[in-house]
């Protein structure tokens, strides 16, 4: 495979194009049917801990911030150059490749979302956290059961 488009010649005025690999299991990659040439959005989920080891930890706790998973579409319209099992090689620029490497180092798990071929729009998303889902979909939150007096029944 080539980092350049078919028939495209190297031009030093182009962005610093690079190939970067990400590991995405089939269940988070459109059931593993993605192929070279398709364009995908990269969604990252990682645990965010706003209080451990940071300045302002007390203020974060006072603001109600807690540790938990956070999900966000991080990159859009990346072309798949190649795929071997759960490893996808994506075309990007060098600065974005660095960001992907940092997400991996921080423990992010990736999901690939397939884009329609002609769709080159940039979608604005707010991301998602468990508390946002609980509120939006009105999930009931578990509560401590009152089991006092239940032992004799």
Legacy VTK file of the C-alpha trace (Angstrom):
# vtk DataFile Version 3.0
C-alpha trace
ASCII
DATASET POLYDATA
POINTS 153 float
0.000 0.000 0.000
1.015 3.601 -0.385
0.371 6.573 1.832
-0.283 8.684 -1.270
-3.529 8.522 -3.231
-3.416 6.357 -6.404
-1.619 8.322 -9.108
-0.591 11.057 -6.669
3.066 12.117 -6.773
4.972 13.235 -3.704
4.719 16.989 -3.232
6.673 18.659 -0.409
3.834 21.155 0.045
1.488 18.330 1.149
0.908 17.694 4.859
3.411 15.340 6.507
1.410 12.230 5.578
2.023 9.108 7.621
0.569 5.666 8.166
-0.324 4.769 11.738
-1.744 1.529 13.080
-4.503 1.123 15.642
-5.829 -2.058 17.170
-9.609 -2.357 17.040
-11.380 -5.670 17.672
-14.070 -6.717 15.208
-16.934 -5.974 17.600
-15.874 -2.299 17.595
-15.026 -2.134 13.875
-18.323 -2.678 12.053
-18.135 -6.437 12.773
-14.706 -6.606 11.124
-15.959 -6.038 7.572
-13.995 -2.807 7.036
-11.624 -2.799 4.060
-8.766 -0.783 2.623
-9.991 2.340 0.858
-12.933 2.949 3.181
-13.085 6.054 5.361
-13.819 5.846 9.069
-14.203 8.013 12.129
-12.043 7.075 15.112
-13.875 7.074 18.433
-11.770 6.844 21.597
-12.927 5.695 25.034
-10.624 6.148 27.984
-10.832 6.460 31.738
-10.577 10.053 32.817
-9.591 10.661 36.414
-9.830 14.388 37.150
-8.756 14.098 40.771
-5.812 11.738 41.157
-2.426 13.410 41.057
-3.621 16.715 39.637
-3.428 20.214 40.972
-6.924 21.313 41.873
-8.022 17.805 42.858
-10.044 19.200 45.745
-11.826 21.651 43.427
-12.578 18.814 40.958
-14.092 16.733 43.745
-16.083 19.744 44.969
-17.380 20.232 41.411
-18.679 16.647 41.437
-16.102 15.271 38.999
-15.255 11.600 39.417
-13.174 9.003 37.636
-14.882 7.106 34.843
-15.004 6.303 31.146
-15.297 9.130 28.648
-15.949 8.650 24.933
-15.358 11.107 22.099
-15.070 11.023 18.331
-11.481 12.160 18.045
-10.674 11.949 14.330
-12.895 11.940 11.289
-12.657 10.717 7.702
-9.480 8.664 8.084
-8.743 6.355 5.173
-7.962 2.719 5.862
-4.787 1.882 3.950
-4.606 -1.757 4.990
-5.894 -4.202 7.545
-4.514 -7.353 9.131
-6.931 -8.867 11.631
-7.626 -6.294 14.334
-4.792 -3.984 13.182
-5.875 -1.138 10.933
-3.363 1.063 9.145
-4.786 4.559 8.726
-3.581 7.557 6.696
-3.068 10.735 8.713
-0.582 13.530 9.245
2.357 13.291 11.635
0.827 15.535 14.328
-2.334 13.420 14.386
-0.248 10.223 14.516
1.348 11.623 17.685
-2.091 12.219 19.204
-3.140 8.652 18.404
0.062 7.377 20.052
-0.711 9.443 23.173
-4.281 8.086 23.315
-2.869 4.549 23.124
-0.364 5.330 25.897
-3.220 6.687 28.036
-5.092 3.396 27.626
-7.738 4.452 25.095
-9.824 1.803 23.393
-10.870 2.570 19.842
-14.049 2.110 17.834
-14.189 2.636 14.067
-17.389 4.027 12.538
-17.776 3.646 8.760
-18.538 6.811 6.771
-20.501 7.010 3.531
-18.084 7.500 0.611
-19.242 11.002 -0.389
-19.631 12.276 3.198
-16.793 14.680 3.953
-18.624 16.751 6.571
-17.091 17.337 9.991
-19.611 16.245 12.590
-19.740 18.152 15.862
-20.258 15.857 18.854
-20.213 16.450 22.575
-18.864 13.042 23.553
-20.420 10.796 26.149
-20.024 9.759 29.758
-22.071 7.359 31.861
-23.805 10.169 33.750
-24.801 11.793 30.424
-26.346 8.504 29.250
-28.166 7.993 32.555
-29.712 11.421 32.226
-30.501 11.351 28.497
-32.103 7.899 28.460
-33.528 8.139 31.985
-31.794 4.991 33.206
-32.707 4.277 36.804
-29.723 4.426 39.125
-29.229 1.524 41.543
-29.840 2.331 45.167
-28.853 0.605 48.391
-31.641 -1.830 49.232
-33.354 -1.478 52.581
-33.080 -5.082 53.786
-33.739 -4.379 57.431
-36.336 -6.808 58.711
-36.155 -8.915 55.527
-34.119 -11.716 57.154
-37.122 -13.092 59.091
-39.367 -13.515 56.086
LINES 1 154
153 0 1 2 3 4 5 6 7 8 9 10 11 12 13 14 15 16 17 18 19 20 21 22 23 24 25 26 27 28 29 30 31 32 33 34 35 36 37 38 39 40 41 42 43 44 45 46 47 48 49 50 51 52 53 54 55 56 57 58 59 60 61 62 63 64 65 66 67 68 69 70 71 72 73 74 75 76 77 78 79 80 81 82 83 84 85 86 87 88 89 90 91 92 93 94 95 96 97 98 99 100 101 102 103 104 105 106 107 108 109 110 111 112 113 114 115 116 117 118 119 120 121 122 123 124 125 126 127 128 129 130 131 132 133 134 135 136 137 138 139 140 141 142 143 144 145 146 147 148 149 150 151 152
